[in-house]
Amino acid sequence: MELLRKPLVLGCCLAVAGCAQGNLGGPGALGPGGLSALPSAPHAGAPASRMKRLSGSNGPQIYVFQGQPDAGTPQVGLVNIGNTLYGTTSAAGANNLGSVYSVTTGGVETVMHSFAGGADGETPYGALTNVNGTLYGTTYQAGAAHGTIFSITPSGSYKVVYNFGTTTGDCIEPNSTMIYLPGKKALYGYAYRGGANGEGCIFKLNLAHKTPKESVVYSFTGSASSSTEASAPVYYNGALYLTTPGGGANGLGAVVKVTFTGQESLVYSFGSEPDGAHPQAGLTVVGNALYGTTSEGGQGACAGSAGCGIVFKVTAAGKEKVLYRFKDDVKVIDGANPQSPLIAIGNTLYGVTAFCSGTGCGAGVVFALNTSGKGGDSIVFDFLDTASDPDGYPLFPFGALLSLNGMLYGTTEDSAKVGAGTVYAVPQ
C-alpha cells in the first residue's frame, strides 16, 4: 500500500534522506537581527483581499537544517513549550532514521534524540503531542515489532512507552499525529495497517495507569465507507472525526466519525468538481463545525491534477460548504493542492500549501481565509524559488502552522542550496 499523505509532485527527492545532505558552513540560524530581520506584517485582522508577496534580504527562516547528523526534511508541524519549539523529522539525525529536535524562537537548535532503529524505533511521521509538559510521538517502524509510541521530556529524557504489533489484531505502523483528551487521560491516533482486518485502525493509549495501556478503538475494513487510509483524528461533540483521501460514496474521499465504543459512520462523501476531492489532512474544530482542505477538486485543471483543491466546512450532520477554491490563474499567485491541517485564530483560518499557481509562483504559500469564506483567501507569504534565493531560503512548507506571540511558525522540507529544510516564522 502507498501512503497518500505525501507530496504530490515534488521534483527534488524531498522525502529521501540523501537529498538532505549539504553544508551551509555553520548553524542554520537566521543572520543578524533574528526575528527583527523579518518583513513586517502586511495586514491586520481578518483577511479580505489578496496580499502582495513579502520580501526580505534573509528570508523568514529562523533555522536551516543541515541533514545528517543534524535533523532534516521536516514534514510536520511544531509544538510549543515555554517558547521553545519541538518537532520531528522522519529522516536525518545521527543514524538517518529520524529525529526529535528543539528550536528556540531565536534560532538555537538541538537534536534531542536520533532514532537508532531496532528497539528504539525509527521513522516518525507524526508531529509531537504535549501532555502536561511531556511530549509523545510515534515511530512508523521498528521497536519490538511494527512501530512505537515514545515519550520525551524537554530535558531530553526519552523512552519507548508502547510497542505496536506484539499481539494479534493490534494496530501497526502508526503514521499520524496523536491527540490527547484530558478527560479520558488518553492519547488517540491512527495506524496505517493492522487492526482486526489488517486495514488500519484507531488506537488509544491510556495514560491513567503506571504502565500505559493500549487498545484498538476501531478497525477499518477497507470498504468504501471505511477506507484504509485516514488522517489524524480530532475530537468533536463526543466522538472522533477523520478524513480519508479515498473511499466514500464516490471514491474521492470522505469525512468519517468514530465513537469511543468503536462505531464508525460516514459523515460526508466528496464528489466531483466543483466539490473537493482527496483530503490529505486532518480537520480543525471551530465553533459548531469542522474545517479542512482537499488536495484536488474545486475548479479546472491544476498542473496535472484535477483541480487545485478547496477549503471546506462540514457539520456533524454532514452538511458541507466549499469556502474557497484554489485557482490556477496566471494573473494571480495562489496556493495549490493543500495537504496540511488548518489552524484557527479567532475567525481566521491559516494554512500552507507546498505548491502554488500563477505567474511568479514560488515554492508554496502561507494563506489566510475567514471562516465564512467571504473575501477569498489572502496570501500571507509566498515562498520564492529563484536562482537568487539566499542559502537556506525555505521551500515547500508542510505541516500545520503554530501561532506564538503574533508570529506563525512552520517547517519546510526543502531549502535553497542546502536542501534539508527549515523552521520559519512569518507575521500573523
N, C-alpha and C positions, 0 to 999 in steps of 0.2 A: 504494500500500500504506500502511496505517496502522500507526504504531508502537503496539504494545500496552503497552509498559512506560512508561505514563504514568498520572497519577492517574485513578481510575475515575469519580468523581462529585464533583469539587470545584466548588462553586457559583461562587466567585470565579475569574476567569481567571488562575489562579496561574501557568500556564506562559506567559502572554502578557506581553511586556515592558511594555506600557502600564500594567499593574497594579502595576508595581514602583516607580512614582514616588511620592515622598512626602517629607515633611520632618519630622524629629524635633527639629530645632533644634540639631544638633551631632552629633558622633561617636556611634556606636551602642554604645559600651562600657557594661557594667553599671555601675550607680551606685556610691556609696561602699561600700567593703567588698569589692568584686570578688568573687572566689570565696568569701570568707568569709561573704558575704551569702546564699549558697545554703543551702537547707534541709539538715539533717543526714540521713545515711543511715538509712532505716527498718529495715534488716535487715543481717545479715551472713551470709556463707556461701551455700550453695545455697538457692534459693527453695523453700518448701514450702507456702505458702498465699498467698491474695490479700492485697495490701497496701492500706493507705489512701492516698488521694491526698496528695501532698506539697503544701505551700503555702509561699509566701514573698512578701514585700512587693514585691520587684523582679522575681521570676521567675528562671528558670535561664539566661537569655540572657547571653552574655559579649560579644557584638557584634550590633548590629542594622544590617542593610544598608539603605542609603538609596536604591538604584536609581540609574540613570544620572545622573552619570558614575561613581558607585560601583558595585561589584558588586551583584547582586541575584538573588533567587529561586533559591537553590541547590537542586539536586535529587539530589546525590550526596554521598558521604562524604568524609572528610578523611584526610590523610596527615601523619604527624608526623616532623619532622626537628629534633632539638635543642630540643624543647618548643615549637616553632612549628608551627602547623597550616596546611596548604596545601590549597586546593580550587579548583574551577572552577564557573562559572555559565554556562549556555547563553544567557543574555540579559544585559542591562545592560552595565556597563563604559562607557567613553567613547563608543563607537560603537554601543552597544546590540546588539552582535554576540557578547557573551560575554566572559568574563574569567578570569584566573588571579589568585587573591588569597592572602594570608597573614594569619593572625590569631595573635597571641600568646595564651597562656593568661590573660594579664592584660587582654585585650580591645583590643589595639592592632592595627588592620587596615591592610593596604597592598594596593592594587591593583597587582599586579606586571606584568600585561600585559592590555591591552584589545585584543581581536581587531578587525582592521580590514577583514576580507573580502579578496577578491582573493587575491593570492599569500600573504597572511598566514594565511588560513584563517578560519573563523567557526563558531560554534555547537558548542562542545564538550559532548557529552552524557555522557562517561565521567568517572570520577574520575582523579586522577593516580596514577602508579606510581613508586615510589622505586627508582632503580637506582644504587647506590653514591653517593648524595648528589645525584644529578641527577634531576629529575622529568620524566617522559614522559607525554604525553597525546595525544588525538586530537581533531580537529575533524570534524564531520559533513559540512560543506560547504566549498566554495571551495578555496584552494590552486590548483595548476595545473589541476586538473580536479574531482575529487569527494571532497574531504576530505584531511586531512593527519595525519601523526604529527609532533609537535613535542617539543622539549626545552626546559626552563627551569631554571636554577640558582637556589638560594636567594637569590643576589645579584641575580637578575632578568635574566640573560643568556638571551635567547630565540632559538630558530632552528627553522625547519621542516627536519626530517630526512628526510621522505618525503612524496611527493605520490601519492595514490591515483588510479587510473583513467587513467594515461597510457599504459598498454599494454592490448591486448585480453585479456579474461579476468581482469583484475585485480579485487581487491576494491574496492568503492566505498562511501562513506557509512558509515564506522565509527561505532558508536553505543554502545559499552560500554567498560568499564574493561579495560585490558590487565593481564596478569600477566607477571612476569619470572622466568625459570628460570635461575639462575646456572650450572648445569651445562651448559646449552646456549648460554649467553651471548646469550639472545634473548628478545624480547617476543612474546607471543601475544595475539591479540584477535579480536573478531568484528565483521564488517561486515554491514550490513543488506541491501546489494544487491551486485551484481557477482558475480565468480566465473565459472566455465565455463558455468553455467546461468542466470546473472542473478538467482539466488535467494538471494544472500548467501554468505558464506564465512568461514572461519577463516584468519587470516594470521599470518605470522611475520616479525619484523624482527630480523635477525641483527646484533648489535652488536659482533661479534668483529673486524670489518674497519674500516678507517679511515673508509670510507663505508658506513653501514648498508645492508644488502641485504634487500629484502622479497620474500617468496614466498607463494604460496597453498598452505595445508596441505590444506584440504578445501573443496569447493564443494557447498553444499546443493542439493537437487534440487527442493524444494517438495512432495515426496510425503509421505504420512502418516508414514513412518519417517525423513524428512529434511526436517523443517518449515523454512520460510523464516526464521522469527524465532527468535532464541536469546539466551541470557544471556551474560554474560562467562564465559569458561572458567575452570576450576580444574584444578590438576594433582593426580592421584592414581594411585598404583600404575602409573606408566609411561605414562599417557595423559591426555588432556584430557576433562573431563566438563562438560556444559552442561545447562541446562533449556530447553525450548521451550514457550511458552504455548499453542500449538496442536499439531496433529499427534498422533502416537502412534496406537496401535491404536483408540482411542476418540474421537479428535479433541479430547481435553480436555487435551492437553499431555503432555510426556514428559521423561525423563532420558535423555540420549544420551552415547555415548562416541566419541571420535575419536582414533585413533592418530596418531603423528607421521609415519607413512607414508601418511596420508590415508584410512584405513579407518574408516567410521562404522558404529555398531551401536546398536540400541535397547536400553537397559538396563531401563527401566520405563515403562509407559503408565498415566497416571492414569485413573481410572474415575469412575463416578457416586457420589453420596453413599452411604455415609459417607466415602468416599475424597475426596481433594482434587481440585481442577481448576484449570487455567490458572496454572502457576507463572510469576511475573514476575521473579524474582530469581535470581541465581546460587547455587551450592552452597557449603557450608562443610565442610572436611575435619576430622573429629575422630576420632582413632584409626583404626579399620578401617572407617569408614563415612562416608557423605556426608549432610549435613543441609541442609534447605531449607524453603521455605514455598510454599504455593499461595494465590492471591488469592481463590479461591472454593472451593466444596465444603465438606465437613465435615458439618454438620447444619443443616437448616432454612433458611428464607429469612433474608436479612440485608440490610435496607434496599434491597430491589430486586434484589439479586444472589442467585445460587443458593448460599447458604452463605457464612459469614464467613471461610472459609479454614482452613488447617491448618499445623502444623509437622510435618515428616516426617523419617524416617531411611530411607536406602536403601543397600544393599550393592552392590558391584561386580557381584555375581551377580544383582542385580535383585530382591532381597527387600526389600519396603517395609514400614514400620511407621508408623502415624499416632501421633505422640507427643501431640498436643494439637489439639483442635478449638475454634476461637474461637466464642464464644457470642453470640447475640442475646437477652439476658435482661435484662428491665427491673430485676431485683433487684441486678445487679452490673454494674460497669463492666468491659468487656473490650476488647481490641483487635479490629480487623476488617480484612479484606482486605489482608494484608501484601504489600508489593511491594518490599521491600529485603532485602539479604543479612543473614544472621545473623553474629555473631561468637561465638567460644567462649573463655571464661576458665575454665580448669580443666574441671569437669564441668557448667558452667552456660552455656547459650546466652542471648545477649541480642539483642534486635531491636526494631524500631519498626514501628508501623502509623500511617498518616496518618489513619485513620478509627477509630472506636470505636463501641461499642454499650452500651446500658444507660442508665437514668435518671441524669442528671448527666454523661453522656458529653461530653467536650470536643472537642478537635481533634487526636486521636491520642494514642498512649501509647508509652512505653518498657516493654518486658516482659522477663521472665526465665523460663527454663524449664530444669529439669535435663535432661541428655542422655538420661536414662532415661524422661523424661516423667512420672515419679511426682510426685504432689502438685499437678499442674496448673501453670498459669502464675502469676506474680506481677507485679503492676503496679508497676514501679519508679517511674514518673512518669506522671501523667495531665495532659496539656496542657489547661488551662482554656480556655474560649471563651465569655466573658461580656462584658456591657457594661462591667463594672468592670475588665477587663484593663488593666494599665498600658500606655502607649505602648511598642510594640516587643515585647510579650509574644509568645513563639514559638508558632506554629500550624502544624500539618501537617508532621510530621517525615518526611523522605525520606533515603535513603542509609544505608549501613552505619554503625554506631557505631564509635568509636575509644576504646580503653581506654588511659588515661595517668594514672599516679600516683593510682590509686584513683578516678578520675572517668571517666564516659562522656561523650565529646564527639560531637556530631552537628550536623546542619543542619535547619532548617525552611524551606520555600519561601514561607511567609507569616508575617506578624507583625501584631499588633493595631495599628490606626491607620495604620502606615507601609506595611505590605503588601509589603515587599521581602525578608522572610526574616531568619533569624538563624543564628548559631553559638551553641550552648548547651552546658551541662555539667550533669550530674546525678550524685550519688554512686552509685558502683557497688553 
